[in-house]
Amino acid sequence: DSIFLYADTIGDDTIFPQIEGLGLLDYTNVPSALLASMQTFSTDIINKKMSLNTYDKNRPFLPYLFEYRFKNMHNVSKIDYVFFSAPVYSEAGHASAKFRFNYIREGIPRYRLMEGQFVKIENVWLLEAFDFIGWEVDASSN
C-alpha cells in the first residue's frame, strides 16, 4: 500500500523516493527560497485556502480562484498528503512543479495532480499560476 517507489538516482548510491505522477523527489539543487514556497503551496492545498503573501500581487484573483476551485470539488473532503516534484525552470526567474494531493473517497485512496508556476520577484518565489492536471486517479492499486 506504499505510495513510494524507490530508485537509485546518482552514482554515489543516494536513494530518492519516486511517486507516480511526480517522478523522483530529488530536491538537492532546489534553492531554499523556492523549496519553502513550494512547501507553503502544499500546505495551502491541504487547507484549500491560499496563505497571504505567497502569490504574485499582480494576480490578485489567485486566492479567490483557488478557493472557488476547491469548494466546487465536492468529492474531495479531507486532503491527507501533498507531494511535489522537483521544479522545472522555463526561463530565468520562472519555475513550475507538479503537486499531487491524496484523499479518500468512498473508502478508496485517490489523488489529483496540480501544477504550480512560480516567479522570482525581488529574491522571493511567489505563486504566479496554478492549474489542475487531468482527473481523479484511483490509487488503490498502487
N, C-alpha and C positions, 0 to 999 in steps of 0.2 A: 504493500500500500504506500510505499515511499514515492514522493513526487520528485525525488532527486535521482539522477543518474550520475555516475562518477566517471571521469575521463582524465587521462594524463594529458596535459596541455603543453608542457615545456620539458626540455631535456634534463632539468635538474630534479626530476621526479616530484615536482609540485603537482598536487591534485586539486582541481577545482570542481565544484558541483556543476551539473548541467540540468536544465529544466526545459521540458518540451515547450516550444514556442519562443524561448528566450536564448537558447544556446548556452555556452559556457559562462558561468558567473565569475569572471575574472576582472576585478576592478583595480588591478595592480597599477596601471598607468592613468587612472582617472584622477583629475585634480580634486582635491578635497572639497573645495567650494561647490563643484558640480555634484559630487557624490552627496554632499549634505542637502542640496536642492532636490536631488532625486529621492533621497530618503524622506524629505518633507512631503514631496508629492505622493509617495507611498502612504504616508500617514493620512494625507488628505483623502486618498481613495478609500481607506478604511473608514474614515469619519464621514465620507460622502459630502465633504464641505472643504473648500479651499481656505488655507490659512492666509492671514494678512501678510502683505509684503513678500509674497512668494511668486507673484506673477508680474509680467510686464505691464506697467501702468498705462502704456499706450493701448492696451486691450482691456479696458475696464469691464467689459461684458463677461470675461472668462469665469469669474466666480459664480455668476448667475447661471450661465450656460452649464457649467459643471454640476451645480446643484440640481438644475432642471433635468439634466440627462439622467442622473441617478434617481431622482424622485419618480421618473417615469419607467424605471426598471422594476416593475412590480414583483418580478420573480427573484430579485436579488435582495435578500433581507440583510443578514449579518455577514460582512466580509471577514473571513478568518485570517488570511495572509495576503501579502502583496510581495512579489518578487520583481526585480527588474534586470534587464540585460545590461551589458556593458554599452556605453554610449557610442554612437557613430557620429563622426564630425563631418558636416557637409561643407563648411567653409569656416574661416576664422571667426570665432565667437558664436558658433551655432552648433548645437548637438541635439541628437534625438535618441530616445531609448524606448524599448518596449516594456510594458508593465503588465504583469499577469496577476489578477486578483482571484482568489479561491473562495468559494462559498458552498453551502449545502442547500440543495432544493429537493424536496420530497425524499429526503434521506440519501440522496446521491451526490457525491462530490462533483462540483462543476467549476469551470473557470471561464473568464473572458480576458481578452487582451486589449490593451490600450497602447497608444503611442503618445509620448510626451516630447514636445520640442522645446528646447531651452535656448536662451540667448544670453550672452555675457554683456552686461551693461555696468560700466564703472566697477569692474572686477567682481561683480555679483552675478551669479547664474540665476535667471528668472524663467518661469514657465512662459512660453510665448504662444503655444497652441497645444491642443490635445485632440485625440480622436479615438474612437473605438474601432478595433480591427475585427472584422468577421462577426461571428455569432458565438453563443454559449457552446462550450465543449464539455461533454461528459467525461470526467476524469476518473471514473470508477475502474476503468480497465488499465490505468497506469500503475 
